[in-house]
């Protein structure tokens, strides 16, 4: 039996050996044999093995390989356009050797060096790799596209992430426990999706049914918050922590009866009181689940508190909200306004941004609101130019900006 770490470390040794020795050299062949043996063992347990390389993190499936640390080869692979690596069926030794040679060619500093995968894209169907892209508008909303072979890029879909968030909410509702590892895995996956093709992309999910609102809204707020944090040049660690807070900001809504959540008309006073308990409920759930999520708990509690003290819940004394809460608040309002709800139609992006500008200084922290509006308008302009006016908010829309 093998493990993902051994597969990667032996792959790295094979890459090194192939770079040092000529074909047929015993040291080269031995390194290939060891690497192939580890992959074969792993595929016996996991026929569809997936690796992602994101900054200093290496992710296997949806779990970070913390024991491998800041793997230098992961950064090299990502820089060469190999952000995702998938083994979809049992691989032969010949295929694996050819694949490693392709990787070495892609990472070669020699001018003009190219990957043999590009020259022979049909030769290797069982190993797929490339930069992570986003599913285009033309894909069926009910079908998750499979990655293309070779170095042609990987079609990325947020269906698994949405399923994971729904499962998390079910676990909290039925067992009262927050699966922290799954929450972190979803945010890592969203962060990977945001950086496809070495550009900043914004994968937003469109709600297909009203009772999916909490799931899709949580994903979108997480993506928007991380994008805004990067736009404000916050450290990478803060970007990811703010993304987790955005994903969990509405967790307290699992305690709200569904008939209130999806009610088509205005809420009465009693129903509104129930709805307005969700920030407190969310903070309590998060703190009870993991003491290390104190930031996410603070954001869950504060994300409806306005700059001028309005909103809810009412704090016992006046104080400023955490910076993460300020970011999540504006992203929360924007996505809510841009989403169709049972009681109103979605707002156009320009109208939602105008509302945020108007409320800067009263509801929203001015610098955060200004930065958000600037960021989204830049994306809107580029999408309108590149795609003939495609609006934000469509399923997994690709919206590019400068990193």
Secondary structure, DSSP 8 states (H G I E B T S, - for coil): ---HHHHHHHHHHHHHHHHHS-TT-HHHHHHHHHHHHHHHHHHHH-SSEEEEEETTEEEETTEE-GGG-S-HHHHHHHHTT--EEEE-S---HHHHHHHHHHHHHHH--STT---HHHHTTTS-SSEEEE-B----TTS-TT------SBTS-B---SHHHHHHHHHHHHHHHHH----HHHHHHHHHHHHHHHTGGGSEE------SSGGGHHHHHHHHHHHHHHHHHHHTT--HHHHHHHHHHHHHTTGGGGGS-HHHHT-SS---HHHHHHHTTHHHHHHHHHHHH-GGGHHHHHHHHHTTB-TTS-BSS--SS-----HHHHHHHHHHHHHHHTS-BTTB----HHHHHHHHHHHBTTTB-HHHHHHHHHHHHHHHHHHHHHHSS--TTSTT---EE--
